[in-house]
Amino acid sequence: MALVIAAIVALIAYSTVHGPRYRAEVCMAYAGRTACKKVSAKSEEAVLRAGREGACADIASGVTDTINCTQSEPVKVTWRERGR
């Protein structure tokens, strides 16, 4: 049991040190509405994808609107951390 706990603690510590290297706020506009999401991930592409999906989930309704929203370009991307 102690080995399992030690392994979990080691995994958490490793994830914290080697966690996301990219952080940004991604803003999307669709159908007259705007939403922004703060996201972090291990790649620039993943940050942009997660930001688009999260922001579009707040402002688009239905499958077609969501697809159209996520395929558009962000109106603003503010990088907080960009690689190490």
Secondary structure, DSSP 8 states (H G I E B T S, - for coil): -HHHHHHHHHHHHHHHHT---EEEEEEEEETTEEEEEEEEESSHHHHHHHHHHHHHHHH--SHHHHHHHHTS--SEEEEEEE--
